[in-house]
Amino acid sequence: MKVIATKMGFYGGARRREGSVFDVKDGEKAEWFRPVEGRPDVEKARAEIKAKAEASAKAQGEGGAKAKAEAVDKAKAEKAKADADDLV
């Protein structure tokens, strides 16, 4: 049966990257792939998986960037306070 990897995984002695299409034994299941039977447009399935992955990465990146910016602002404020205390 043909399946498409929704995440990176390992099957049949090889690493399967997200979006790759490969064959598995009939009825075999895993959390990281899904059947493409009944979905003739494999490229559409790949695009859906890629879009979900990009949205997830963007959400994680925005949260990390915000935390980093806040940490930098806090460090700058502490340095400014320390500099002001040195002048007094």
Number of C-alpha atoms within 10 A of each C-alpha: 12 14 20 23 24 23 17 13 15 12 10 9 6 8 11 20 15 18 21 16 21 16 12 14 8 9 7 11 12 8 9 16 22 15 19 17 12 6 10 9 10 16 12 11 18 17 12 14 18 16 12 12 15 12 12 11 12 12 11 11 12 11 11 12 11 11 12 12 11 12 12 12 12 12 12 12 12 12 12 12 12 11 11 10 9 8 7 5
